[in-house]
Amino acid sequence: MNREGIQRRIDNHDEGACANFSGEDISRIDFSGKALAGANFAMVNAYKADFNGAILAGANFYMADLINTNFSNADIVGANFSRANLYRADLSKASIWGAQFLGARMDEIKMNFLNLPSLKMVS
């Protein structure tokens, strides 16, 4: 799907439904402030995507390429980041209680003022 189609799906998303972006290129797309709890972002390319302040509780980012992605102030409680590439991602002030990062690459991530209870980071 092209960038305009993806942005249209985000803008018209029904908050009660689980959005599916699995395998898509969502690089540089603005998801800031969007309610996408439970959305499927498995295996996406999200280079420099902006999730600032987004509600992503329970979202699936399995094996996603999240290089330089902004999750600052986002609600990622219970989200799955297993085997994702979070190189230089920004998790500052994100709510991550219960999120899973099993086998995730987390080099040079920003975690300013991050609350870390129940964080699973086993490789």
Disulfide bonds with the S-S distance in Angstrom:
none
